[in-house]
Amino acid sequence: MKKKIVVIGGGTGTYTILTGLKKHRELDLSVIVTMMDSGGSNRIIRDEFGLLPTSDLRQCIVALSSEKPSEIVRELFTYRYSQGTGISGMTFGNLFMAALTDIYGSQEEAIEKTCEFLDCQGKIIPVTFDNSQLVARYSNGRQVLGEHLIDEPTESENKGLKIVELDTIPKARANKKAIDAINNADLIVLGPGDLFTSIIPNLVVEGIVEAVNNSKANVMYIVNLTTKFNETNGYKASDFVKELEKYTKMGRINICLVHKDGDFPKEVLERYIEENAFPVEDDLNTFKEHSLRVVRGNFISDTVYEKAKGDNLRRSLIRHDPDKLAKAIISLL
């Protein structure tokens, strides 16, 4: 019987891990995707089309697509327009799904049809179909509404401050398919990805944490490679785990994958430092809150990623290696 792995997240981190895991046909893969994005092309999708955000879904669909669709099709889905009033910054894949929603009258059905078209090797499950926004409360008491402004704040007062609470407005309810996937999982994987804009947004949807806490599956967290100034400034590996356990019960995360060996390319590290971002320090040897299995290794990719033309959002330059992550995860199964 295939082992059931449920990945919870969104963004490039989730894309990375799915790219590696889909190569292993002995796995039954599902991904629960955040639906709170409000920046870049998703702002247009929400404001102009009246739809829920599709960028994280699109990335997961491309990551899980089989070799059956041609490479041209996959490149089309990631193509980002760099010219044109109102269309610059949009991706072909987002527009494709918006068109299918108009044709079928249902965004849920449009997602399913897109998965069929790209022959996805796994289930892609929006965490909710409720139209909600993230709201973050900072250590200075200020609140910020909207994922994009949390990810890249414009208010100087909030830059570099600690986020102490995250929630949704209005309250979002979990997609039943997400609950079912968690209930049947053998392993639940959180991350890698932005803590407060890709991972925790799933956990504040009503019903998700309860399902995770009641599941018999092991819960694994893949620690980020670097801190992020606007979200996790100064965080060590244990801080990421503790923050996640504010939203799940203490001790629910029982496995951690953390990058240990292998240096960042010097030129990349210098660019991160300019953004007040630094490699995450592994201090999990001192983690005494509960029993935690820590798997260390060289999980870094040799590829240095650059933003696509027309992309105005900040992206990770250095990422985990999909195959190294997949190998480590499968060894734990």
N, C-alpha and C positions, 0 to 999 in steps of 0.2 A: 504494500500500500504506500502511496506517495506521502511524504511528509508535508504537512501544511504549514507554510510560512506566511505570516501576515506582516507586511511592512507598513508602518504608519509614518506619514511625513508629507513632503512636498518639496518642490524646487529641485535644484541640481544635485543635491545630496541623494535624494530618492531616485532620481534618474540614474545616478552612478551605480547604486547598489542593485537596482533592477537589471541594468545592462549586464552585470556579471551573473546574477542568479538565473536569468532566463535561459542561459546556455545549458543548465542542468535539468534535463527533462524528467529526472526522477523527483522533482519538486512540484508541489501544487502551490502556485504563487497567487497571492492576493495583495493588493495595495490599497490602503485607505488614504485618501488624498484630501488635504485641507482645501476649503472653499471660501477662504477669507481674503484672498489677494485683492488689492485695490489699486495697484500701481501699474504704470506702463500701459500696455495694450488692454489689461484687465479693467482699467478705469473706463476705457471706451466700451468694452463689452458690457460693463455694468450700467454705465450712464446712457450710452447711445442705443444699445440693443435691449436693455432691460433684462439681461441674463446674469447668471452666476458666473464667476471667473472660470476661465478655461485653460490658462497657461500651464498650471501644474498638472492638470489632467492630460493636456497635449504632450507634455514631456514624458509622462508615464506611459502613454500610448506608444510613443515613438520608441521608448526604451524596451517595451515588451513586444514590439512588432517582430514578426518572424522574418526569415529571409525570402518569404514568398512574394511580398510586395517588392518592387524594384527599388534600388537605391535612390533612384530619381524621386520616387514617391516620398520616401523618408526625408530627403533633402527639401522637398517642397513643404512638408509639414513643419520644418524648422526654419524655413526661409522667412526673413524679417524685412519688410519693406523699409527702405531708407529715404524714399521720396514720396511726394504727394500730400497735399493738404488733407489732414484728417486720417490718412492711412499710414503715414510714416511712423515706424515703431511697431506696427501691427505685424503679426505672423500669419502666414497663409493658413496654418492649421487652425488658429482661432477663428478666422473668417469661415473656414470650411465647416466647423462645428456650428457656428452661428447660422449658416445657410441651412444645414440639416435640421436645426431646431425649428426654423421657419417652415421647412418642408413637412416635417412630421408633427409639428405642434407640441413637441415635448423635448426638453433638454436631456432628460434621462434617456429617451430613445435615441437621440442624436449621438450621445456618448457611446451607446451600445452599437450603433451602426458604424461609427468611426472605428471602434475596436474590431468589428467584423472586417471592415475594409482593409485594415492594416494587419489582420490575422494575429491579434495579440495572444501571447503565450502566458496568459494569466488573467485574473479578474481585476478590473479597475473600478474602485468603489468610492464615489464622493462621500465624504464623512457626513454631509447633510445636504438637503435641498432647500433649507431655509435661508432666506436672504438676510444675513446678519453681518455685522461689522465687528472687528476686534476693538476693544478699548483697553488701554494700558494705564495703570497708575504708577507714577514714579516716586522715588524716595523723597522728592520735595513736595509731594501731595498733588501735583498737577496730573491731569488725565488727558490722554490723547486718543482720539477716535480715528480708526482706519489703519489697516495693515501697512500701507505705504508710508504713512507718517511715523509709524513706530519703527519701521525698517530704516528709513532715511529721514529723520526729523529735521524740520526746518526751524523750529523754535530753539534758539541757542541755549535756553534754560534747561532743556531736556538732554542736550548732547552729552553723552558720557555718563549720565545718571543711571542708577540702578532701577530696573523695573521690579516692583514689589508685588504687583497683582495683574493678572490678565483675565479678561472675560469677553463675552459677546453681547452685543446689543442689536436687536432683542435676543433673548435666549434662543439658541439653536438646538434642535432636537436631532438625535442621531438617525441616520439612514439605517433601516432595519437590516439591510444587507451587510452593513459594517458590523453590527452587533453579532450577526450570525457567523461572519468570518472569524471574529475574535473568539467566539464561543467554541469554534471547531479547530482552533489553531494548535499546532504543536510548538511553534516558536513565534513570538511577537518581537519584531525588530523596530526600535525607535532610532531615527537618525540614519546617517548624519544629516545635518541641515541646521539652518538658523533656529535657535532654541525658541524664541518668542514669536517668530513669524512663519515657521514651517512645522514644528513639532507640537508645541504646547497648544496651538490653536485647535488641534484635533482633540486634545484632552479636555478642553473646556466646553465641548459640545455635550449636552446632556445625554447620559447613557453610555458614553465611551469609557470613562474611567471605571464605572461600575462593572462593565463587561471585562475590562482588562484585569481588574482586581479579583473577579470571580473565576477567571479562566484558569485552567490547569496548566497552561503553557508557560514555559520559561519566558522571561522578558529580557531582551538584550538591548543595550544602548551602545551605539557606535559614537564614540567621543569625537567632536569636531577637531580638525587639525589646528585651527586658529581661533582666537577670540574675535569678537566683533565689537568695535568701539561703541556703537549705539545700542547694543543689546547685552553683551557679555564681557564688558571691559574688566580686565583683571581676573577673570574666572580661571580657576584651575580645574583639573578633571573632576575632582570631588564636588566642586561647586555646581557643575552641570548635573551630576547625579542627584544632589540634594535639591536642586531647583525642580527637577522632574518629579521628585518624590514629595514635593509640596502639593502636587496635583494628583498623584497616585498615592497609595498607602506606603508607609515606610517599609523597605525591604522588598518591594515588588520587583524592582530591577535587580536581577541576580547574576547577570553576566555583563561585562563591559569589554569592548574591543577598543584599544587605545594604541595609537601610533607611537612607537618607541625608537626604532632604528631607522636611520636614513635622514639625511639633512635636506632642508629646503634649498633650492637653488638660491645663491646669494642675491642675484638681481631681483628675484621674486620676493625674498624676505625684506629687502630694502623698500620695495613698493608697498608691502603690507605695513611696515613700520611708519611710512608716511601717512597711513590711514589710522594710526594708533591701534593696529592689530598685531598680535604676536602669537607664536606657536603655543598651544595649550600645554601647560606643565603637568606632567603625570605625577600626582601626589597620592595615588590610590593605595600605596603601601601604608599610608597613615589613616586610611578610611576605616573607622571603627564602629560606625553606626549599626552595621549588620554584616552578615556574611556576604561577600561579593567575589565572584570568580572573575579575575582580570586576565584577559588574553592580550599579550603585547606582541608587536611585530612591526615589520616594515610594510605599512599599508598605503604608502604614498605613491601617486602616479608620477611617471617620468614626464608626462605631458604638461606643458604650461599653457593654460587656456586663455584666449583673448576674446573680448566681446565681439559679437557680430555687428556689422555696420547697421546703424539705425537703432541700436539698443542703448537706451539712456540710463538703464539701471546698473547698479554696482553688482559685479559678479565675482565669483571665486576664481582666482588665478591658478591655484594649485588644489588638487582634489584627491580623494582616495582613489586607489586603483580598483576597478570593478572586479577583476579576476582574483586579486589578493583577498578582497573582502569575502567574495563568494567561497573561496577555498577555506578560509577560516571559519565561516558560518557552518559550512557543510561538515567540517571536522568535528564541530560541537554537536551536531545532530547524531 
